[in-house]
Amino acid sequence: MEDDITDCNNAISNVASYFICFISLLGLCHGLHILIKPFSQPRIISETIVGFSLGNWALVRSSILHIDNIRLKNMKFLTDFGMTIYMFALGLEMNPLVFFCIPKREAIFAYTGMIFTFIFTSGSAPFLHYGVNSNLKFYLAFSIMLSSTGSPLLTRVLTDLKIGKSNIGKFAISAAVYSELVTIFMICVGYVIFQPEREFRVRVREPDQHEYLKGHGVIPLGATLLVQIIITLVVGPRILRWVNNANPHGKTFKGSHLVLSVAFVVCIGCISPLMGFTPVLSAFVTGAFLPREGRISQFFISKSNYFLTFVFYPFFFVWVGLEAQIGQFDFHTLGSWARLFGFFVVETIAKIIGALLSGLIIDIQWPESITLALLLNVKGHLHIYLTIIAMKNKIVSYSTCIGMILAMLLKIIYIPIVAKYIIRRARKRFPKQPLALQWHDPAKELRILLGFHGPENVPCAINLMEITKETGDPGIVVYATDMIELTDYIAATLAPGGVDALEVTDEVTIQNRQQITTTLQEYVEENGDGITLRRAMALATFNNMHQEICNLAEDSIISLIILPFHDGLPNDSHVGFRYVNRKVLRNAPCSIAILVDRGFGGTSQILNSPRSTLNTVVIFIGGKDDREALAYAGRIAYHPGVKLTVMRLLVDIDAESNNMRRTNQLLEEMELDDECFANFYERHIAGGKVSYLEKHLMNSAQAYTILRSLDGQYELFIVGRAGRVNSMLTMGMNDWEQCPELGPLGDILSCPNFSTTASVLIIQQHNPKVESGGFDNEISFL
């Protein structure tokens, strides 16, 4: 009895100590990651350093973890289990049907790099003596494994470095997926035919093997794997579709359905291992031939990635450190260093040559080809795992294994340098002046972010897109962004929606977004010549929504944000979106406009109303915001459905000399105003296309009277938000402002007692003090 109690206490003590060690491991990895974050190094570097340090530290190995052969074998079992989940999630995110499609540019780039890497590696491997008992089959298998790219690791690193959504980042990730998909399928075929642990002999059943279902030859094992694939293709979609239909978005998964799905996946994945196939590769095959669309598949992917990131990867590198003892690396032998750097140099050169050749084929400039080659040279967790397994099975030597792992880590360390080079080249391609309409290059497309509270904003947005697109060349890029408040109810309906993204599964939200998308796409397809439409979502609480909008604008290099005014919304939304608009005005990385819709979106499309015109007036007093409003007016001046008038309000000279002291700042603003207006007059007014009115006024009271006199004459007012600094024509107006975020003129024009039919567009020019550094979505050299 006492012995049983003692054993129980020892077991509890061991579990507690292992739990404390694991928590300490996570803390060390996280702490080191914070320390090396200024160097932009990815998390895998901190995990590797901690894992190798703990695994090679004798005190930790013997006194704390008490590592012996049995515990090391148990850790190997847990590592195999984690790698099985890793491979299943990897396969679930891949689509083997791409083999039956016409190769895309990414596929051509990936395959060319693989071919050259295979040729160079297989040619140099015999001279560097990587294998213990090397033969042709080993060299072929070795070269195939090293030809691929660690796509999950590359995706994770590029996302952390903020270039994962850029064009070049997406290209690299897509090419890496093609590369790894081909390589793993080739490894699966090779494992069916050859036995790596037996010097790559052809798989045959030997006469002295009597154990049940072990040691089968090529045909039985291949047939079993084929049966597994067929069952997965036939039965898998039906079961997962039934589970998806029974558990729609927005509802909690039923426990029984989750158990059924997991049990089905496990049973399918165990078919080929019963005949001697490796469970790790079997998991990949199972995942690759299951449908990746649907809620249950996305659930598997998200939960697997969460487990791998926060639990398995730190443990994995501790196991790697325990297996690969740095002290056994032969530092004094030239061959060990030759294999380490040869592995790095040969493969890098091969990737670059293949990239340059494919760049010529698919028209990619040579600097970008080299950049992509360096990114695709990255190896991942699977490569490190296979290297350790090869060492344990005495396929490669101990020293070679450690050298290869160190070389793989070197290929990860330089990625931040490549990312900085990508961003630096992107910055050179874009102007350094503020992101504003006044400095926009007319030879380049204008990038606009349109905010939507709901479908009610769509007609207004379509009319804005119509009058803003100019002649269609180079056109505009419109990011139609849904502004969705993140409430507790919405948070409960979130589901993974892609790389670093979430999807709202609330039925009302889905219907609203679909209605907005459908209406906008119909307009673009029918009449949107020169308009490129992209959809986005700002999902956050009202306190943080401005950050989402500003980040999207920064990453997408937006020149103008247009947000709807909060009129007509319920009380809570009214206050919330007003708060959002104010914070965006303070933090926007570009120019921003607030649109007060008083019938602009209620009329029919301007395009479809050739007989009726949109009477528009620009009120110009002076200042940077008014100059920005004038720049926007220049874009809409030649639209056939717009009748534009520019009204300039000037201060009477005598009144200004008696009441104002002309400071240097005011004189500078006046010079800029005169220069800007003279340029606009010469381009638009002198030719008779734009009407011009000029009013000389004494004070703000007269300015208010002029504004009141315009009631009923125009359907759209365009004004600057702030006006000239200390202008007499706006002085005192802010004393009765109801909406300070609209500025003095915008507040008066949008007041309900002014007009119920005139819409107002209030524009604020980009403040250069708010630096823009986002190049995430549109780094494009390809």
Order of alpha helices (4+ residues) and beta strands (2+ residues): alpha-alpha-alpha-alpha-alpha-alpha-alpha-beta-beta-alpha-alpha-alpha-alpha-alpha-alpha-alpha-alpha-alpha-alpha-beta-alpha-beta-alpha-beta-beta-alpha-beta-alpha-beta-alpha-beta-beta-alpha-beta-alpha-alpha-beta-alpha-beta-alpha-beta
